Amino acid sequence: MARKNESSQKAAMREMMRGYLKDNDIRIKDGTDANAVMRDMMSVLLEGVLDEELSYSKYDYKNKDTDNSRNGHSTKTMHTSYGDMESKR
């Protein structure tokens, strides 16, 4: 259910996450569990941002029409209100 003053997109994302956690029997017992879920979610979101920026998805070299490339993976540290999170991209 959408919260007051919440956009429909944000409400849909909230319901999607709630459903994902329930369907995959993911239990968040403490901050470590929450951090792990947030880290994984941020990795997926950052990969989506990179796909959008480069205009092609990972391993889709047929549709690559830019000089920008994916130059490997490195560990990223994200400073969040939940604390620092390291994400391998």
PyMOL commands that set and color helices and strands:
alter all, ss='L'
color gray80, all
select helices_A, chain A and resi 8-23+31-54+61-63
alter helices_A, ss='H'
color red, helices_A
select strands_A, chain A and resi 75-80+83-88
alter strands_A, ss='S'
color yellow, strands_A
deselect
rebuild
show_as cartoon
